[in-house]
């Protein structure tokens, strides 16, 4: 099996006119849980390298800085949202094997364009039997059945 990582770069949108005020920014909402805060997770331990991660039910989890350890598959339940914010020090990098999005994967909104780059890198090894035994959609991919 060969190692073949994929990088997904969400391109910078055109700069909004200087007079435009951003409104309804999902990453500024008050009820957000912080990805990097151990209190967000069962067991009070932040996700670590290689772990499959399931967001808490009925939650909105904010990623506002890079996640450099390669995570397993990130699952967003139908009642939850994974929200990418902004890191004023530069781009947010997120490394994982894949995403299973039954809820929502959010980066900005129509009235709140993200001003800093977000880079998602999908890691993993292509199975030798990928043709005869295809893996699940979230294996080294982003499978969205929510919004």
Secondary structure, DSSP 8 states (H G I E B T S, - for coil): --B--EEEEE-------TT----S-GGG-TT-EETT-GGGSGGG----TT--EE--TT-EEEE-S-EEEEEEEEEE-TT-EEEE--BTTB-EEEEEEEEEESSEEEE-BTTB---S-EEEEE--B--TTTTTS---TTTTSEEES--
